[in-house]
């Protein structure tokens, strides 16, 4: 233990000689979370829409007003004919065009069906799909109002849905995304810093000096990663505090459980940092390897951005090999659902197994490189 302690002290002294590194380790995660928390908002509002009202009746104006007063649409203009809507879509002034046909009010009054044309700019498929869904909801309410007026005259019974949304009642995508940033920043900071610190020792030649000391490989590794484990712990506390107190994301579960499982995830990220250092010779190589070989695949295959359910079956099978997948389920479950170990034990077990396996492989490979 004395040898490990001396290595830990040496690492902290070295870290203290470079205060900029300590500053970079603690301040950027908080700033990134604040910026990402505001930027990563999947709630699409104020969809620019242009109308072509060919009916020009009180009923058609009421329908246009339903879109105009909605927070999800921004009424950007009116086209005199259906051919004029191309200019709005081509220039980007509107991403959705709605054409109200002639004699729409008359046909509805006669109880006949009428078709309302929707044109969407599909260059941004996600925004187009969401905008069309919003428009269909407004049109659905409009049709429902007409139906209810008809039913009210006949005094017929009707069914009204009572909708309840659990865990995220306001349906804010920010509450879903911000807790996930904790996992992302923890992975980036600890993996990158660990890999760069060990490779830096190789570059400046101090690793050879450490090798000739009586230190065992395991003692050297523990001493090297201890400062970055502490930085990871501080990042957990800072990022969680910003998520809860700045963005007001509810932490419905146990923070103690979240903290313990974050430590289990640290085993994976620190182990990957050591593994990267054993296959690279320079800090530039270490950074590129960490980003393209580990971070990018985990980011894309973990469910952080793209839903795993939408991936092909083969890719879904591959995602089970991504530790970040299990940690995201844990973080989102504790933050939003308030669930405990009884519901998360399988994800926690997989995360711990990955952590122990990766750290063991990294230590063995590091020992082999020292040998």
C-alpha positions as CSV (number, residue, x, y, z in Angstrom):
1,X,0.0,0.0,0.0
2,X,2.9,2.4,0.7
3,X,4.1,2.0,-2.9
4,X,0.7,2.7,-4.3
5,X,0.3,5.7,-2.0
6,X,3.6,7.2,-3.2
7,X,2.6,6.8,-6.8
8,X,-0.8,8.4,-6.0
9,X,1.0,11.3,-4.3
10,X,3.3,11.6,-7.2
11,X,0.4,11.8,-9.7
12,X,-1.4,14.4,-7.7
13,X,1.8,16.5,-7.4
14,X,2.2,16.2,-11.2
15,X,-1.4,17.2,-11.7
16,X,-0.9,20.1,-9.3
17,X,2.0,21.4,-11.5
18,X,-0.5,21.7,-14.4
19,X,-3.5,23.6,-13.0
20,X,-4.8,24.0,-16.5
21,X,-5.3,20.3,-16.7
22,X,-7.3,20.3,-13.5
23,X,-9.4,23.2,-14.7
24,X,-10.0,21.4,-18.0
25,X,-11.1,18.3,-16.1
26,X,-13.7,20.1,-14.1
27,X,-15.0,23.2,-15.8
28,X,-15.6,21.9,-19.4
29,X,-18.0,19.1,-18.3
30,X,-20.2,21.7,-16.6
31,X,-20.1,24.1,-19.5
32,X,-20.8,21.3,-22.0
33,X,-23.8,20.1,-20.0
34,X,-25.2,23.6,-19.9
35,X,-24.7,24.2,-23.6
36,X,-25.8,20.7,-24.6
37,X,-28.8,20.9,-22.2
38,X,-30.1,23.9,-24.1
39,X,-29.1,22.7,-27.6
40,X,-30.2,19.1,-27.3
41,X,-33.9,19.7,-27.4
42,X,-35.9,17.4,-29.6
43,X,-39.1,19.3,-28.9
44,X,-39.9,20.9,-32.3
45,X,-42.0,24.0,-31.9
46,X,-42.9,26.9,-34.2
47,X,-42.9,24.9,-37.4
48,X,-43.2,27.5,-40.2
49,X,-46.4,26.8,-42.2
50,X,-47.9,28.5,-45.2
51,X,-51.6,28.3,-46.0
52,X,-53.4,28.2,-49.3
53,X,-57.1,28.9,-48.4
54,X,-59.1,28.3,-51.5
55,X,-62.4,28.0,-49.6
56,X,-62.3,31.5,-48.0
57,X,-65.1,30.8,-45.6
58,X,-65.6,31.4,-41.9
59,X,-64.9,27.7,-41.3
60,X,-61.7,27.7,-43.2
61,X,-60.5,30.8,-41.3
62,X,-61.3,29.1,-38.1
63,X,-59.1,26.2,-39.1
64,X,-56.3,28.5,-40.0
65,X,-56.7,30.2,-36.6
66,X,-56.4,26.8,-34.8
67,X,-52.9,26.5,-36.4
68,X,-52.0,30.1,-35.7
69,X,-52.7,30.0,-32.0
70,X,-50.9,26.7,-31.5
71,X,-47.4,27.0,-30.0
72,X,-46.2,24.3,-32.5
73,X,-46.8,26.4,-35.6
74,X,-45.7,29.7,-36.9
75,X,-48.0,31.1,-39.6
76,X,-45.5,32.6,-42.1
77,X,-47.6,33.4,-45.0
78,X,-50.6,32.8,-47.3
79,X,-50.4,31.6,-50.9
80,X,-53.0,32.7,-53.4
81,X,-52.7,29.4,-55.4
82,X,-51.4,26.0,-54.9
83,X,-48.5,26.8,-57.3
84,X,-47.3,29.6,-55.1
85,X,-46.4,27.3,-52.2
86,X,-43.3,26.0,-54.0
87,X,-41.6,29.3,-53.4
88,X,-42.1,29.1,-49.7
89,X,-40.8,25.6,-49.4
90,X,-37.9,26.1,-51.8
91,X,-36.7,29.3,-49.9
92,X,-37.1,27.7,-46.5
93,X,-39.7,30.3,-45.4
94,X,-42.0,27.4,-44.6
95,X,-41.4,23.7,-44.0
96,X,-45.1,22.8,-44.2
97,X,-47.9,23.9,-46.5
98,X,-51.6,23.3,-46.0
99,X,-54.1,23.6,-48.9
100,X,-57.8,24.0,-48.0
101,X,-59.9,23.0,-51.0
102,X,-62.8,24.9,-52.5
103,X,-66.2,24.2,-51.2
104,X,-64.7,22.6,-48.0
105,X,-67.3,24.2,-45.7
106,X,-70.2,23.2,-48.0
107,X,-69.1,19.6,-48.3
108,X,-68.7,19.3,-44.5
109,X,-72.1,20.9,-43.9
110,X,-73.6,18.2,-46.2
111,X,-71.9,15.5,-44.3
112,X,-69.5,14.7,-47.1
113,X,-65.8,13.9,-46.8
114,X,-63.2,16.5,-47.9
115,X,-59.5,16.1,-48.3
116,X,-57.0,18.7,-47.0
117,X,-53.6,18.6,-48.7
118,X,-50.4,18.7,-46.6
119,X,-47.0,19.3,-48.3
120,X,-43.9,19.0,-46.2
121,X,-40.2,19.7,-46.8
122,X,-38.7,16.3,-46.5
123,X,-35.0,17.4,-46.6
124,X,-35.2,17.2,-42.8
125,X,-37.1,13.9,-42.3
126,X,-37.3,14.2,-38.5
127,X,-38.8,17.7,-38.6
128,X,-41.1,16.8,-41.4
129,X,-42.5,13.8,-39.6
130,X,-43.1,15.7,-36.4
131,X,-44.6,18.7,-38.2
132,X,-47.0,16.4,-40.1
133,X,-48.0,14.7,-36.9
134,X,-48.7,18.1,-35.2
135,X,-50.8,19.1,-38.2
136,X,-52.7,15.9,-38.2
137,X,-53.5,16.4,-34.5
138,X,-54.9,19.9,-35.2
139,X,-56.9,18.6,-38.1
140,X,-58.1,15.8,-35.9
141,X,-59.3,18.2,-33.3
142,X,-61.0,20.3,-36.0
143,X,-62.8,17.2,-37.3
144,X,-63.7,16.2,-33.8
145,X,-65.2,19.6,-33.1
146,X,-67.5,19.3,-36.2
147,X,-68.5,15.8,-35.1
148,X,-69.2,16.8,-31.6
149,X,-71.4,19.7,-32.8
150,X,-73.4,17.2,-34.8
151,X,-73.6,14.7,-32.0
152,X,-74.7,17.5,-29.6
153,X,-77.7,18.2,-31.7
154,X,-78.8,14.5,-31.5
155,X,-77.8,14.3,-27.8
156,X,-75.8,11.1,-28.5
157,X,-73.3,9.6,-25.9
158,X,-69.6,9.9,-26.6
159,X,-66.4,8.7,-25.1
160,X,-63.7,11.2,-24.0
161,X,-60.1,10.0,-23.5
162,X,-58.4,10.8,-20.2
163,X,-54.7,10.8,-20.9
164,X,-52.1,10.5,-18.2
165,X,-48.3,10.6,-18.9
166,X,-46.0,9.0,-16.3
167,X,-42.4,9.8,-15.4
168,X,-42.2,12.9,-17.7
169,X,-45.7,14.5,-17.6
170,X,-44.6,17.6,-19.6
171,X,-43.0,15.4,-22.3
172,X,-39.8,17.5,-22.2
173,X,-37.1,15.9,-24.2
174,X,-34.6,17.9,-22.1
175,X,-35.5,15.9,-19.0
176,X,-34.7,12.8,-21.1
177,X,-31.4,14.0,-22.6
178,X,-29.7,15.9,-19.8
179,X,-29.3,12.8,-17.5
180,X,-27.7,11.0,-20.4
181,X,-25.1,13.7,-20.7
182,X,-23.8,12.6,-17.3
183,X,-22.9,9.3,-18.8
184,X,-21.4,10.9,-22.0
185,X,-19.2,13.4,-20.1
186,X,-18.1,10.8,-17.6
187,X,-17.0,8.5,-20.4
188,X,-15.2,11.2,-22.4
189,X,-13.3,12.8,-19.5
190,X,-12.1,9.7,-17.6
191,X,-11.2,7.6,-20.7
192,X,-9.5,10.5,-22.5
193,X,-7.6,11.8,-19.5
194,X,-6.4,8.3,-18.4
195,X,-5.2,7.4,-21.9
196,X,-3.4,10.8,-22.5
197,X,-1.7,10.8,-19.1
198,X,-0.2,7.3,-19.5
199,X,0.9,8.0,-23.1
200,X,2.4,11.3,-22.0
201,X,4.6,9.4,-19.6
202,X,5.9,7.3,-22.6
203,X,6.5,10.4,-24.7
204,X,8.6,12.3,-22.1
205,X,10.4,9.1,-21.0
206,X,9.3,8.9,-17.4
207,X,7.5,5.6,-18.0
208,X,10.9,3.9,-18.3
209,X,12.0,5.3,-15.0
210,X,8.9,4.0,-13.3
211,X,9.4,0.6,-14.9
212,X,12.8,0.1,-13.3
213,X,11.4,0.9,-9.9
214,X,10.3,-2.0,-7.6
215,X,6.7,-1.1,-8.4
216,X,4.5,-3.9,-9.7
217,X,2.4,-3.3,-12.8
218,X,-0.8,-3.4,-10.7
219,X,0.5,-0.9,-8.2
220,X,1.6,1.4,-11.0
221,X,-1.8,1.2,-12.7
222,X,-3.7,1.9,-9.4
223,X,-1.5,4.9,-8.7
224,X,-1.9,6.2,-12.2
225,X,-5.7,6.1,-12.5
226,X,-6.5,7.2,-8.9
227,X,-6.4,11.0,-9.7
228,X,-8.6,10.5,-12.7
229,X,-11.0,8.3,-10.7
230,X,-11.2,11.2,-8.2
231,X,-11.8,13.7,-11.1
232,X,-14.6,11.3,-12.3
233,X,-16.2,11.4,-8.9
234,X,-16.1,15.3,-8.9
235,X,-17.5,15.3,-12.4
236,X,-20.4,13.1,-11.2
237,X,-21.2,15.5,-8.4
238,X,-20.9,18.7,-10.5
239,X,-22.9,17.4,-13.5
240,X,-25.6,15.9,-11.3
241,X,-25.9,19.2,-9.4
242,X,-26.2,21.2,-12.7
243,X,-28.8,18.8,-14.0
244,X,-31.0,19.0,-10.8
245,X,-30.5,22.7,-9.8
246,X,-29.9,24.4,-13.1
247,X,-32.1,22.5,-15.5
248,X,-34.6,21.4,-12.8
249,X,-34.5,17.8,-14.0
250,X,-36.2,15.7,-11.3
251,X,-34.1,13.2,-9.5
252,X,-36.8,10.8,-8.4
253,X,-34.6,8.0,-7.4
254,X,-31.8,7.5,-4.9
255,X,-28.7,9.6,-5.5
256,X,-26.6,7.1,-3.5
257,X,-27.6,4.3,-5.9
258,X,-26.8,6.6,-8.8
259,X,-23.4,7.4,-7.4
260,X,-22.5,3.8,-6.7
261,X,-23.5,2.7,-10.2
262,X,-21.5,5.6,-11.7
263,X,-18.5,4.2,-9.9
264,X,-19.2,0.9,-11.6
265,X,-19.3,2.7,-15.0
266,X,-15.9,4.3,-14.0
267,X,-14.3,0.9,-14.1
268,X,-15.2,0.6,-17.7
269,X,-14.1,4.1,-18.8
270,X,-10.8,3.9,-16.8
271,X,-10.1,0.4,-18.1
272,X,-10.7,1.6,-21.7
273,X,-8.3,4.5,-21.1
274,X,-5.6,2.1,-20.0
275,X,-6.4,-0.1,-23.0
276,X,-6.0,2.8,-25.4
277,X,-2.6,3.7,-23.8
278,X,-1.3,0.2,-24.5
279,X,-2.1,0.3,-28.2
280,X,-0.8,3.8,-28.9
281,X,2.5,5.6,-28.7
282,X,1.6,9.3,-28.9
283,X,-1.1,11.5,-27.4
284,X,-2.5,12.2,-30.8
285,X,-2.9,8.5,-31.6
286,X,-4.5,8.0,-28.2
287,X,-7.0,10.7,-28.8
288,X,-7.9,9.5,-32.2
289,X,-8.1,5.9,-31.1
290,X,-10.3,6.7,-28.1
291,X,-12.7,8.8,-30.3
292,X,-13.1,6.6,-33.3
293,X,-12.6,3.1,-31.9
294,X,-14.6,3.5,-28.6
295,X,-16.5,6.7,-28.1
296,X,-18.2,7.0,-31.5
297,X,-19.5,3.4,-31.6
298,X,-20.7,3.6,-28.0
299,X,-22.4,7.0,-28.7
300,X,-24.3,5.7,-31.8
301,X,-25.1,2.2,-30.5
302,X,-26.1,3.0,-26.9
303,X,-29.4,4.6,-27.5
304,X,-28.1,8.0,-26.6
305,X,-29.2,9.5,-29.9
306,X,-30.9,6.8,-32.0
307,X,-33.5,4.5,-30.4
308,X,-32.2,0.9,-30.4
309,X,-35.7,-0.4,-31.3
310,X,-35.4,1.3,-34.7
311,X,-32.1,-0.4,-35.5
312,X,-31.8,-3.6,-37.6
313,X,-31.9,-6.8,-35.6
314,X,-28.2,-7.5,-36.2
315,X,-27.2,-4.0,-34.9
316,X,-29.5,-4.4,-32.0
317,X,-27.6,-7.6,-31.0
318,X,-24.3,-5.7,-31.2
319,X,-25.6,-3.0,-28.8
320,X,-25.6,-5.6,-26.0
321,X,-21.8,-5.4,-26.2
322,X,-21.9,-1.6,-25.4
323,X,-21.5,-0.8,-21.7
324,X,-23.0,2.7,-22.2
325,X,-26.3,1.1,-23.2
326,X,-26.8,-0.3,-19.7
327,X,-25.6,2.8,-18.0
328,X,-28.1,5.0,-19.9
329,X,-30.9,2.8,-18.8
330,X,-29.7,3.1,-15.2
331,X,-29.3,6.9,-15.3
332,X,-32.6,7.6,-17.0
333,X,-34.4,5.1,-14.8
334,X,-33.1,6.7,-11.5
335,X,-33.7,10.3,-12.7
336,X,-37.1,10.0,-14.4
337,X,-38.7,6.9,-13.0
338,X,-37.3,6.8,-9.5
339,X,-36.7,3.0,-9.8
340,X,-34.3,1.2,-7.5
341,X,-32.0,-1.8,-7.6
342,X,-34.8,-4.3,-7.8
343,X,-35.6,-3.0,-11.3
344,X,-32.1,-2.2,-12.4
345,X,-30.2,-5.3,-11.0
346,X,-29.7,-6.9,-14.5
347,X,-28.3,-3.6,-16.0
348,X,-26.2,-3.1,-13.0
349,X,-24.8,-6.7,-13.1
350,X,-24.0,-6.3,-16.8
351,X,-22.3,-3.0,-16.2
352,X,-20.2,-4.3,-13.4
353,X,-19.3,-7.4,-15.4
354,X,-18.2,-5.3,-18.3
355,X,-16.2,-3.0,-16.0
356,X,-14.4,-5.9,-14.3
357,X,-13.7,-7.6,-17.6
358,X,-12.4,-4.5,-19.3
359,X,-10.2,-3.4,-16.4
360,X,-8.8,-6.9,-16.1
361,X,-7.9,-7.1,-19.8
362,X,-6.4,-3.7,-19.7
363,X,-4.3,-4.5,-16.6
364,X,-3.0,-7.7,-18.2
365,X,-2.2,-6.0,-21.5
366,X,-0.5,-3.2,-19.6
367,X,1.6,-5.7,-17.6
368,X,2.6,-7.5,-20.8
369,X,3.7,-4.1,-22.4
370,X,5.8,-3.4,-19.3
371,X,7.3,-6.8,-19.5
